[in-house]
Amino acid sequence: MSAYDAIATKIITEQELLIGPIAWEQAQKVSGLSVDVAAHASEVKGNPKEVLEKLVAQYEVLFGPASREVCRDAARPLIAQVPQEGIPAVLK
């Protein structure tokens, strides 16, 4: 599992704590992200920076700016594993 996979999965699981299984359903709508609901795992298949931006945006469209903060908090412990230029602005 790459750092980007771990970040995406952590974001989804943190959203799940707030909104339940719909978090996984919403993640499945993000292009470039492969989601395995049964395993509670995700894999970034596209440009990692863009995929993470789309994932955050997917939640933000439905649940507003507070969901962005949940995503940032979820990603914070893992973000150090990613080069600075690879970190999406929405997670900084």
Protein Blocks (a to p, Z undefined) as FASTA:
>chain_A
ZZklmmmmmmmmmmmmmnommlmmmmmmpghiacdfklopaddfbdfklmmmmmmmmmmm
mnojmlmmmmmmmmmmmmmmpcfklpcfklZZ
